[in-house]
């Protein structure tokens, strides 16, 4: 299943869609309505019953349109709001048979945060607040709870993205940087030895960078399209998908 984050229908209403990578065919609409303001991230629940969507909204919108984490039935229909706020990216982890959502957000005071919350809306906890993060976007999580965050335009002078490794209360930047689209997506390989990042090549076209986390080397996979948004991995396979600015579904396997 692939749900298209930020995709819009013909009336310019943001929506949620399902597309089968293996079977192809037209995308199936799961939702189109006013709940979504500016969706920037998506993840399926570990039990396959829910779809979680991050909505960052827009700066300057009224308080009634501040975005949040929306929960959709996997079969489609109206969502429920789990948490309000300017949510940037998210991923889901099974903890004691419960979905726990790890996410990036910009607080009302402008402070960047990495947080977690259960699917019941309890135990909201900040894992990181403030510098060195500036504009956190995509997030990936290891089985041991270590966090990787893509910080879009962390270097304001060159408008490049940095990737931070957050563990044991310390945020460490990986010694690499590159250009990315917005929102930027990150996903770990099944064995967690490679971090895949949706990026842009030197000409501004879509690319995916595979970062070897042991050697700290990078391989770039050139793709077609323009400005990739988000990046997902199949639950148990090294099959990655994303959507570009033109609404094209891209697959790397």
Buried (B, 14 or more C-beta within 10 A) or exposed (E): BBBBBBBBEEEEEBBBBBBEEEEEEEBEBBBBEEBBBBBBBBBBBBEEEBBBBBBBBEEEEEEEEBBBBBBBBBEBEEBEEBBBBBBBBBBBBEEEEBBBBBBBBBBEEEEBBBBBBBBEBEEEEEBBEEEEBBBBBBBBBBEEBBBBBBBBBBEEEEEBBBBBBBBEEEBEBBEBBBBBBBBBBBBBBEEBEBBBBBBBBEEEBBBBBBBEBEEEEBEBBEBEBEBBBBBBBBEEEBBBBBBBBEBBBBEBE
